[in-house]
C-alpha cells in the first residue's frame, strides 16, 4: 500500500512540475549563457531556480536535456563554462541529470550510464540523507575554483544547465 501512496505522490509532483515548466519557459531568455564545446552545446539558466523535475522538463522543451559528464574532461568543460559565466560567484547549485539507481549508486537519467567521475563528490557524499536525496547537483564556487557533486532531494530549487548535441 505504501508503494501506491508513494507513486500517487510522485505523479502529483510531476503534474505540478509540468504546469510550472510551461510558465518557466515563457520567462526564460532574459538571463542565459550558451557555450558550444566539440559536439556538446550547453545552456545555463540563471533567471530562476527550479526543482529537478521542472528543470528536466525545461531542458526538454528546449530540445535539450539536463547536463551530464561521462569523464573528467567533460566535468572540467562544465566547470570552465561556469568560471567564464559566473565571475566572483559564491556557492551556486545546478541540476545535473544524475539520479539514484540504487543505494548510494547514481547514474545519468539521460543515458542510463553510471556516474564514473566519482572523485568529484563533495566530502562525505553521496549519503542519501534520510533516504530523501535521489538527485545530483553540482555546487560551484568560482572564487576558489571548485565544482563538486552532491546528492540532494529532487524538490530542492537549483539553477539549470541543459546540454544538447550539434551535428
GROMACS elastic network, one bead per residue, 0.5 to 0.9 nm:
[ bonds ]
;  ai    aj funct       b0    kb
    1     4     6  0.52593   500
    1     5     6  0.64501   500
    1     6     6  0.87719   500
    2     5     6  0.50787   500
    2     6     6  0.61629   500
    2     7     6  0.86435   500
    3     7     6  0.61381   500
    3     8     6  0.86275   500
    4     7     6  0.51174   500
    4     8     6  0.62502   500
    4     9     6  0.86723   500
    5     8     6  0.51285   500
    5     9     6  0.62826   500
    5    10     6  0.86814   500
    6     9     6  0.50529   500
    6    10     6  0.61658   500
    6    11     6  0.87157   500
    7    11     6  0.61720   500
    7    12     6  0.85234   500
    8    11     6  0.52292   500
    8    12     6  0.61413   500
    8    13     6  0.86800   500
    9    12     6  0.51046   500
    9    13     6  0.62717   500
    9    14     6  0.86297   500
   10    13     6  0.52244   500
   10    14     6  0.62065   500
   10    15     6  0.87584   500
   11    15     6  0.61323   500
   11    16     6  0.85862   500
   12    15     6  0.51964   500
   12    16     6  0.62741   500
   12    17     6  0.85526   500
   13    16     6  0.51439   500
   13    17     6  0.60224   500
   13    18     6  0.86129   500
   13    53     6  0.83152   500
   13   155     6  0.89685   500
   14    18     6  0.61284   500
   14    19     6  0.87511   500
   14    53     6  0.68103   500
   14    54     6  0.83374   500
   15    18     6  0.51670   500
   15    19     6  0.65054   500
   15    20     6  0.87805   500
   16    19     6  0.53403   500
   16    20     6  0.63417   500
   16    21     6  0.87071   500
   16    54     6  0.88824   500
   17    20     6  0.50092   500
   17    21     6  0.59879   500
   17    22     6  0.88268   500
   17    51     6  0.78994   500
   17    53     6  0.61470   500
   17    54     6  0.51218   500
   17    55     6  0.89315   500
   17    57     6  0.80670   500
   18    21     6  0.50867   500
   18    22     6  0.66859   500
   18    53     6  0.80555   500
   18    54     6  0.67202   500
   18    57     6  0.70302   500
   19    22     6  0.55913   500
   19    23     6  0.71337   500
   19    54     6  0.88556   500
   20    23     6  0.54232   500
   20    24     6  0.61813   500
   20    25     6  0.88291   500
   20    50     6  0.89967   500
   20    54     6  0.68464   500
   21    25     6  0.61832   500
   21    26     6  0.87071   500
   21    50     6  0.86937   500
   21    53     6  0.87021   500
   21    54     6  0.53626   500
   21    55     6  0.76402   500
   21    56     6  0.89456   500
   21    57     6  0.62280   500
   21    58     6  0.57314   500
   21    61     6  0.85207   500
   22    25     6  0.55003   500
   22    26     6  0.66127   500
   22    57     6  0.87831   500
   22    58     6  0.79134   500
   22    61     6  0.86426   500
   23    26     6  0.52330   500
   23    27     6  0.65682   500
   23    28     6  0.89579   500
   24    27     6  0.52931   500
   24    28     6  0.63760   500
   24    48     6  0.80442   500
   24    50     6  0.86553   500
   24    54     6  0.83977   500
   24    58     6  0.72843   500
   25    28     6  0.51691   500
   25    29     6  0.83145   500
   25    58     6  0.62996   500
   25    61     6  0.76171   500
   25    62     6  0.84046   500
   26    29     6  0.84118   500
   27    30     6  0.73039   500
   27    47     6  0.83468   500
   27    48     6  0.88669   500
   28    31     6  0.71611   500
   28    32     6  0.76915   500
   28    45     6  0.76296   500
   28    47     6  0.70443   500
   28    48     6  0.83352   500
   29    32     6  0.57375   500
   29    33     6  0.89903   500
   29    45     6  0.80024   500
   29    47     6  0.82539   500
   30    45     6  0.88178   500
   30    46     6  0.86380   500
   30    47     6  0.67133   500
   31    44     6  0.84972   500
   31    45     6  0.63734   500
   31    46     6  0.55700   500
   31    47     6  0.51732   500
   31    48     6  0.88116   500
   32    43     6  0.67900   500
   32    44     6  0.54725   500
   32    46     6  0.60150   500
   32    47     6  0.72973   500
   33    42     6  0.80711   500
   33    43     6  0.56487   500
   33    44     6  0.51139   500
   33    45     6  0.68363   500
   33    46     6  0.81831   500
   33    85     6  0.69827   500
   34    41     6  0.72674   500
   34    42     6  0.55411   500
   34    44     6  0.64087   500
   34    81     6  0.86936   500
   35    40     6  0.83306   500
   35    41     6  0.57050   500
   35    42     6  0.51163   500
   35    43     6  0.66353   500
   35    44     6  0.87695   500
   35    81     6  0.71864   500
   36    39     6  0.71862   500
   36    40     6  0.57642   500
   36    42     6  0.61846   500
   36    43     6  0.88735   500
   36   165     6  0.88071   500
   36   166     6  0.82754   500
   37    40     6  0.53489   500
   37    41     6  0.62311   500
   37    42     6  0.80004   500
   37    77     6  0.77855   500
   38    41     6  0.79736   500
   38   165     6  0.88554   500
   38   166     6  0.81368   500
   39   164     6  0.83238   500
   39   165     6  0.53839   500
   39   167     6  0.67763   500
   40   163     6  0.65542   500
   40   164     6  0.57474   500
   40   166     6  0.61483   500
   41    64     6  0.89997   500
   41   162     6  0.82064   500
   41   163     6  0.54494   500
   41   165     6  0.56911   500
   41   166     6  0.67348   500
   42    64     6  0.89487   500
   42    67     6  0.77905   500
   42    78     6  0.82647   500
   42    81     6  0.84839   500
   42   161     6  0.67256   500
   42   162     6  0.56759   500
   42   164     6  0.65240   500
   42   165     6  0.87366   500
   43    59     6  0.89042   500
   43    64     6  0.89077   500
   43   160     6  0.81341   500
   43   161     6  0.56001   500
   43   162     6  0.51428   500
   43   163     6  0.63369   500
   43   164     6  0.83882   500
   44    82     6  0.86286   500
   44    85     6  0.88419   500
   44    94     6  0.88884   500
   44   159     6  0.77808   500
   44   160     6  0.57627   500
   44   162     6  0.63939   500
   44   163     6  0.88504   500
   45    48     6  0.70230   500
   45    49     6  0.82295   500
   45   159     6  0.62317   500
   45   160     6  0.51778   500
   45   161     6  0.63304   500
   45   162     6  0.82484   500
   46    49     6  0.73838   500
   46   159     6  0.59943   500
   46   160     6  0.72102   500
   47   159     6  0.81420   500
   48   157     6  0.89051   500
   48   158     6  0.81523   500
   48   159     6  0.65280   500
   48   160     6  0.83895   500
   49    55     6  0.81800   500
   49    94     6  0.87445   500
   49   156     6  0.89394   500
   49   157     6  0.52094   500
   49   160     6  0.70660   500
   50    53     6  0.78359   500
   50    54     6  0.56044   500
   50    55     6  0.56004   500
   50    95     6  0.88165   500
   50   155     6  0.82446   500
   50   156     6  0.74815   500
   50   158     6  0.54654   500
   50   159     6  0.64861   500
   50   160     6  0.74560   500
   51    54     6  0.51810   500
   51    55     6  0.60071   500
   51    56     6  0.84834   500
   51    95     6  0.84111   500
   51   153     6  0.89331   500
   51   154     6  0.61195   500
   51   156     6  0.53977   500
   51   158     6  0.65267   500
   51   159     6  0.87920   500
   52    55     6  0.50926   500
   52    56     6  0.60514   500
   52    57     6  0.86252   500
   52    95     6  0.65138   500
   52    96     6  0.83508   500
   52    97     6  0.84030   500
   52   135     6  0.73148   500
   52   136     6  0.88988   500
   52   153     6  0.85644   500
   52   154     6  0.50812   500
   52   155     6  0.63675   500
   52   156     6  0.73051   500
   52   157     6  0.76089   500
   52   158     6  0.77903   500
   52   160     6  0.88262   500
   53    56     6  0.51486   500
   53    57     6  0.62631   500
   53    58     6  0.85392   500
   53   154     6  0.72240   500
   53   155     6  0.78298   500
   54    57     6  0.51706   500
   54    58     6  0.59925   500
   54    59     6  0.86847   500
   55    59     6  0.62688   500
   55    60     6  0.85287   500
   55    65     6  0.88628   500
   55    66     6  0.73000   500
   55    95     6  0.73387   500
   55   158     6  0.83836   500
   55   159     6  0.80529   500
   55   160     6  0.60667   500
   55   161     6  0.84338   500
   55   162     6  0.84904   500
   56    59     6  0.53345   500
   56    60     6  0.61945   500
   56    61     6  0.87245   500
   56    64     6  0.88492   500
   56    65     6  0.64159   500
   56    66     6  0.58229   500
   56    95     6  0.86514   500
   56    96     6  0.89406   500
   56    97     6  0.77311   500
   56   160     6  0.86046   500
   56   162     6  0.83352   500
   57    61     6  0.60765   500
   57    62     6  0.86706   500
   57    65     6  0.82099   500
   57    66     6  0.89548   500
   58    61     6  0.52056   500
   58    62     6  0.66133   500
   58    63     6  0.89760   500
   58    64     6  0.84637   500
   58    65     6  0.83800   500
   58    66     6  0.88861   500
   58   160     6  0.86363   500
   58   162     6  0.85899   500
   59    62     6  0.51340   500
   59    63     6  0.64574   500
   59    66     6  0.61836   500
   59   160     6  0.82744   500
   59   161     6  0.81389   500
   59   162     6  0.55498   500
   59   163     6  0.78440   500
   60    64     6  0.50754   500
   60    65     6  0.55828   500
   60    66     6  0.82321   500
   60   162     6  0.86864   500
   61    64     6  0.72529   500
   61    65     6  0.89412   500
   62    65     6  0.82559   500
   62   162     6  0.86950   500
   63   164     6  0.73464   500
   64    67     6  0.89055   500
   64   162     6  0.59891   500
   64   163     6  0.55033   500
   64   165     6  0.81221   500
   65    68     6  0.87061   500
   65    97     6  0.76096   500
   65   110     6  0.71622   500
   65   161     6  0.85077   500
   65   162     6  0.52616   500
   65   163     6  0.54290   500
   65   164     6  0.65452   500
   66    95     6  0.69919   500
   66    96     6  0.54117   500
   66    98     6  0.86420   500
   66   109     6  0.88981   500
   66   110     6  0.77651   500
   66   160     6  0.74968   500
   66   161     6  0.60833   500
   66   163     6  0.59784   500
   66   164     6  0.87592   500
   67    78     6  0.87207   500
   67    95     6  0.75001   500
   67    97     6  0.56919   500
   67    98     6  0.85246   500
   67   108     6  0.89744   500
   67   110     6  0.87743   500
   67   160     6  0.85656   500
   67   161     6  0.58086   500
   67   162     6  0.51180   500
   67   163     6  0.51506   500
   67   164     6  0.84930   500
   68    74     6  0.81873   500
   68    75     6  0.82064   500
   68    96     6  0.58446   500
   68    97     6  0.57314   500
   68    98     6  0.71134   500
   68   108     6  0.65693   500
   68   109     6  0.89006   500
   68   110     6  0.79736   500
   68   111     6  0.87984   500
   68   115     6  0.86649   500
   68   162     6  0.88362   500
   68   163     6  0.78607   500
   69    72     6  0.74915   500
   69    73     6  0.81598   500
   69    74     6  0.50969   500
   69    75     6  0.54176   500
   69    76     6  0.89949   500
   69    78     6  0.82363   500
   69    96     6  0.87754   500
   69   108     6  0.86193   500
   69   115     6  0.79144   500
   69   116     6  0.86001   500
   69   117     6  0.78668   500
   70    73     6  0.83082   500
   70    74     6  0.65545   500
   70    75     6  0.76511   500
   70   108     6  0.89216   500
   70   113     6  0.83677   500
   70   114     6  0.85742   500
   70   115     6  0.68841   500
   70   116     6  0.65058   500
   70   117     6  0.70898   500
   71    74     6  0.55650   500
   71    75     6  0.63920   500
   71    76     6  0.88193   500
   71   115     6  0.87394   500
   71   116     6  0.67955   500
   71   117     6  0.60065   500
   72    76     6  0.60693   500
   72    77     6  0.85294   500
   72   116     6  0.87960   500
   72   117     6  0.62999   500
   73    76     6  0.51461   500
   73    77     6  0.61643   500
   73    78     6  0.87610   500
   74    78     6  0.63185   500
   74    79     6  0.86317   500
   75    78     6  0.53300   500
   75    79     6  0.63400   500
   75    80     6  0.87506   500
   75   117     6  0.79151   500
   75   120     6  0.89302   500
   75   147     6  0.88184   500
   76    80     6  0.59985   500
   76    81     6  0.84726   500
   76   147     6  0.88158   500
   77    80     6  0.50837   500
   77    81     6  0.61706   500
   77    82     6  0.86994   500
   78    81     6  0.50445   500
   78    82     6  0.63314   500
   78    83     6  0.87037   500
   79    82     6  0.51102   500
   79    83     6  0.61997   500
   79    84     6  0.87552   500
   79   140     6  0.77451   500
   79   142     6  0.89237   500
   79   145     6  0.83442   500
   79   146     6  0.79954   500
   79   147     6  0.63936   500
   80    84     6  0.62499   500
   80    85     6  0.85424   500
   81    84     6  0.53060   500
   81    85     6  0.61288   500
   81    86     6  0.84545   500
   82    85     6  0.50248   500
   82    86     6  0.56218   500
   82    87     6  0.82103   500
   82   140     6  0.76761   500
   82   142     6  0.76763   500
   83    86     6  0.54792   500
   83    87     6  0.60870   500
   83    88     6  0.85325   500
   83    89     6  0.84997   500
   83   140     6  0.87174   500
   83   141     6  0.85677   500
   83   142     6  0.57346   500
   83   143     6  0.88053   500
   83   145     6  0.74886   500
   84    87     6  0.64118   500
   86    89     6  0.54764   500
   86    90     6  0.89764   500
   86   142     6  0.69928   500
   87   142     6  0.64387   500
   87   143     6  0.77255   500
   88   141     6  0.81197   500
   88   142     6  0.57994   500
   88   143     6  0.55163   500
   89    92     6  0.71704   500
   89   140     6  0.80477   500
   89   141     6  0.59948   500
   89   142     6  0.53220   500
   89   143     6  0.65961   500
   90   140     6  0.75664   500
   90   141     6  0.51485   500
   90   142     6  0.66548   500
   90   143     6  0.71183   500
   91   139     6  0.62942   500
   91   140     6  0.53749   500
   91   142     6  0.78025   500
   92   138     6  0.82183   500
   92   139     6  0.56123   500
   92   140     6  0.52226   500
   92   141     6  0.65723   500
   92   158     6  0.80013   500
   92   159     6  0.77452   500
   93   137     6  0.63051   500
   93   138     6  0.56599   500
   93   140     6  0.63228   500
   93   157     6  0.85660   500
   93   158     6  0.54298   500
   93   159     6  0.61385   500
   93   160     6  0.85107   500
   94   136     6  0.88471   500
   94   137     6  0.54254   500
   94   138     6  0.53446   500
   94   139     6  0.65624   500
   94   140     6  0.80482   500
   94   157     6  0.88759   500
   94   158     6  0.52170   500
   94   160     6  0.53157   500
   94   161     6  0.64703   500
   95    98     6  0.81386   500
   95   135     6  0.81601   500
   95   136     6  0.65489   500
   95   138     6  0.64893   500
   95   157     6  0.88685   500
   95   158     6  0.61331   500
   95   159     6  0.64597   500
   95   160     6  0.55268   500
   95   161     6  0.65815   500
   95   162     6  0.87808   500
   96    99     6  0.85131   500
   96   108     6  0.82074   500
   96   135     6  0.79859   500
   96   136     6  0.58543   500
   96   137     6  0.54165   500
   96   138     6  0.68753   500
   96   160     6  0.79328   500
   96   161     6  0.71760   500
   96   162     6  0.82512   500
   97   107     6  0.80828   500
   97   108     6  0.53125   500
   97   109     6  0.55358   500
   97   110     6  0.64690   500
   97   135     6  0.77549   500
   97   136     6  0.70355   500
   97   137     6  0.83555   500
   98   106     6  0.63096   500
   98   107     6  0.53331   500
   98   109     6  0.60465   500
   98   110     6  0.84335   500
   98   114     6  0.87065   500
   98   115     6  0.74655   500
   98   134     6  0.84490   500
   98   135     6  0.57770   500
   98   137     6  0.75507   500
   98   151     6  0.86592   500
   99   105     6  0.84791   500
   99   106     6  0.54225   500
   99   107     6  0.56308   500
   99   108     6  0.62285   500
   99   109     6  0.62503   500
   99   133     6  0.89576   500
   99   134     6  0.55444   500
   99   136     6  0.59673   500
   99   151     6  0.83675   500
   99   154     6  0.88305   500
  100   103     6  0.72674   500
  100   104     6  0.69504   500
  100   105     6  0.58011   500
  100   107     6  0.64595   500
  100   108     6  0.87362   500
  100   109     6  0.89824   500
  100   128     6  0.89071   500
  100   133     6  0.80891   500
  100   135     6  0.63141   500
  100   136     6  0.81456   500
  100   151     6  0.85923   500
  101   104     6  0.78730   500
  101   105     6  0.54303   500
  101   106     6  0.51393   500
  101   107     6  0.61253   500
  101   108     6  0.89098   500
  101   114     6  0.82362   500
  101   134     6  0.84973   500
  102   105     6  0.50058   500
  102   106     6  0.70138   500
  103   106     6  0.83665   500
  103   128     6  0.79995   500
  103   131     6  0.89801   500
  104   125     6  0.89284   500
  104   126     6  0.62627   500
  104   127     6  0.66146   500
  104   128     6  0.66571   500
  104   134     6  0.89071   500
  105   114     6  0.77566   500
  105   115     6  0.82528   500
  105   126     6  0.84320   500
  106   113     6  0.88016   500
  106   114     6  0.59665   500
  106   115     6  0.58823   500
  106   126     6  0.88379   500
  106   134     6  0.82987   500
  106   135     6  0.83157   500
  106   136     6  0.80677   500
  106   151     6  0.89096   500
  107   110     6  0.88893   500
  107   111     6  0.81754   500
  107   112     6  0.61627   500
  107   113     6  0.54232   500
  107   116     6  0.83865   500
  108   111     6  0.55392   500
  108   112     6  0.52727   500
  108   113     6  0.55840   500
  108   114     6  0.62123   500
  108   115     6  0.65212   500
  109   112     6  0.53143   500
  109   113     6  0.77816   500
  110   113     6  0.83115   500
  111   114     6  0.86518   500
  113   116     6  0.85210   500
  115   118     6  0.67426   500
  116   119     6  0.84998   500
  117   120     6  0.60524   500
  117   121     6  0.81881   500
  118   121     6  0.61324   500
  118   149     6  0.88140   500
  119   122     6  0.85861   500
  120   123     6  0.89343   500
  120   147     6  0.77266   500
  120   148     6  0.52938   500
  120   149     6  0.60151   500
  121   124     6  0.78386   500
  121   125     6  0.57239   500
  121   126     6  0.69083   500
  121   138     6  0.87957   500
  121   147     6  0.89788   500
  121   148     6  0.53557   500
  121   150     6  0.60175   500
  121   151     6  0.87165   500
  122   125     6  0.53824   500
  122   126     6  0.76626   500
  122   139     6  0.85237   500
  122   147     6  0.86725   500
  122   148     6  0.52506   500
  122   149     6  0.55845   500
  122   150     6  0.57970   500
  123   126     6  0.83887   500
  123   148     6  0.88630   500
  123   150     6  0.88096   500
  124   127     6  0.68115   500
  125   128     6  0.81293   500
  125   149     6  0.78866   500
  125   150     6  0.60402   500
  125   151     6  0.68882   500
  126   129     6  0.84745   500
  126   133     6  0.85487   500
  126   136     6  0.89011   500
  126   149     6  0.82776   500
  126   150     6  0.61291   500
  126   151     6  0.54272   500
  126   152     6  0.86821   500
  127   130     6  0.86208   500
  127   131     6  0.84883   500
  127   133     6  0.77552   500
  127   150     6  0.86768   500
  127   151     6  0.70767   500
  128   131     6  0.50534   500
  128   132     6  0.60246   500
  128   134     6  0.67548   500
  128   151     6  0.65195   500
  128   152     6  0.73060   500
  128   153     6  0.85374   500
  129   132     6  0.59671   500
  129   133     6  0.59433   500
  129   151     6  0.84871   500
  129   152     6  0.79775   500
  129   153     6  0.87807   500
  130   133     6  0.75937   500
  131   134     6  0.77777   500
  132   135     6  0.89920   500
  132   152     6  0.73157   500
  132   153     6  0.54980   500
  132   154     6  0.82012   500
  133   136     6  0.80886   500
  133   151     6  0.54416   500
  133   154     6  0.68762   500
  134   151     6  0.63812   500
  134   152     6  0.61815   500
  134   153     6  0.57961   500
  134   154     6  0.62975   500
  135   150     6  0.83873   500
  135   151     6  0.55421   500
  135   152     6  0.54619   500
  135   153     6  0.60080   500
  135   154     6  0.52224   500
  135   155     6  0.89406   500
  136   149     6  0.66474   500
  136   150     6  0.56712   500
  136   152     6  0.60749   500
  136   153     6  0.83768   500
  136   154     6  0.81137   500
  137   148     6  0.83600   500
  137   149     6  0.57143   500
  137   150     6  0.54638   500
  137   151     6  0.63540   500
  137   152     6  0.69700   500
  137   158     6  0.79794   500
  138   147     6  0.64091   500
  138   148     6  0.54417   500
  138   150     6  0.62501   500
  138   151     6  0.88193   500
  139   146     6  0.80127   500
  139   147     6  0.54583   500
  139   148     6  0.53133   500
  139   149     6  0.62131   500
  139   150     6  0.72488   500
  140   145     6  0.77281   500
  140   146     6  0.58354   500
  140   148     6  0.66965   500
  140   149     6  0.89777   500
  141   144     6  0.59534   500
  141   145     6  0.59362   500
  141   146     6  0.53776   500
  141   147     6  0.64667   500
  142   146     6  0.64494   500
  142   147     6  0.81884   500
  143   146     6  0.80325   500
  151   154     6  0.89435   500
  152   155     6  0.83596   500
  152   156     6  0.72147   500
  153   156     6  0.57317   500
  154   157     6  0.83252   500
